[in-house]
Structure formats: structure tokens, C-alpha cells
Amino acid sequence: MSSSLNLSLTSELRNYVDSRTGDSSLYATPSEYLRDLIRHDMESQETVTHVLNGLDDIKHGRFSEQSILDIATED
């Protein structure tokens, strides 16, 4: 299910979005461009959360003697 979001941009930001969209661009519409930016931001935040959780594990002595390759090849 999709929903609408109204967004106000400065002229500078709108011009930039317009320059990233259109026939000769990767994104056909501003909406497509903004959705992709949000998806990338969500992925980045997920990575940061994983790193912070890993640091917390190390801080509290929660770690494995196995290598990443050992863990990845476990069945």
C-alpha cells in the first residue's frame, strides 16, 4: 500500500532533484529518486546498527573464537 507525502523544498534542492531525474537520468521521476534515497538511507542505518551492536558485544565480552569464514560455512 502506498501513501502520499507532500514535501516542500528550497529552489536549490528542487533544482538538484530535477537535475537527477528525467529522460537522460537514472530516475524517471522525482518520486523514484526520493524513494531510492530513502532505501539507501535505511540500508545505511541498518549497517550502523549492526556495527554498534557488534561493538557492544565486544565491550561486554560477547564474541566467538570462530572466524567469519567458519561462521559463514556452518550448516
Buried (B, 14 or more C-beta within 10 A) or exposed (E): EEEEEEEEEEEEEEEEBEEBBEEEEEBEEBBBBBEEEEEEEEEEEEEEEEEEEEEEEEEEEEEEEEEEEEEEEEE
